[in-house]
């Protein structure tokens, strides 16, 4: 499912103008990205949490050049689904 599909689903079920739905979805994603960039987590009860995980420093190998490189510690965004969400997906047919 794409963003356009989501917009169409919301439009069909609510009757809200597609442009307004798209603008709302875009703003939601912007708010989530901005908060994660500032180091804040976003919690959506019954859906899940957008969190920041820290990956520790590690050593990697470049096989083609037969060299070793060090990948520094870095942060990545992650999504942790709520228990209700996980149960619904597990029991889906």
LINSUL-V968793 format. One record per residue. N is the residue number from 1. SS is DSSP state (H for helix, E for strand, - for the rest). PSI is psi as a letter, one per 30 degrees, with the letter a starting at -180 (* if undefined). OMEGA is omega in whole degrees, 0 to 359 (999 if undefined). Layout:
BEGIN
n = {N N}
ss = {SS SS}
psi = {PSI PSI}
omega = {OMEGA OMEGA}
END
This chain:
BEGIN
n = {1 2 3 4 5 6 7 8 9 10 11 12 13 14 15 16 17 18 19 20 21 22 23 24 25 26 27 28 29 30 31 32 33 34 35 36 37 38 39 40 41 42 43 44 45 46 47 48 49 50 51 52 53 54 55 56 57 58 59 60 61 62 63 64 65 66 67 68 69 70 71 72 73 74 75 76 77 78 79 80 81 82 83 84 85 86 87 88 89 90 91 92 93}
ss = {- - H H H H H H H H H H H H - - - H H H H H H H H H H H H H H H H H H H H - - - - E E E - - - E E E E E E E E - - E E E E E - - - - E E E E E - - E E E E E E E E - H H H H H H H H - - -}
psi = {k l e e e e e e e e e e f f g k k e e e e e e e e e e e e e e e e e e e f g g k l j k j k f d a k j l k k k k l k l k l k j e e f h l k l k j l k l k k k l k j l l e e e e e e e e g k *}
omega = {181 177 179 178 179 178 180 179 180 178 181 185 183 183 177 181 182 180 179 178 180 179 180 179 178 180 177 180 178 180 179 180 181 180 178 179 179 178 180 177 178 182 177 184 179 180 180 183 171 186 177 176 178 176 182 179 178 178 180 180 171 187 183 180 181 178 178 176 178 177 184 175 180 182 178 175 179 177 177 182 177 181 179 179 182 180 180 180 180 185 180 179 999}
END
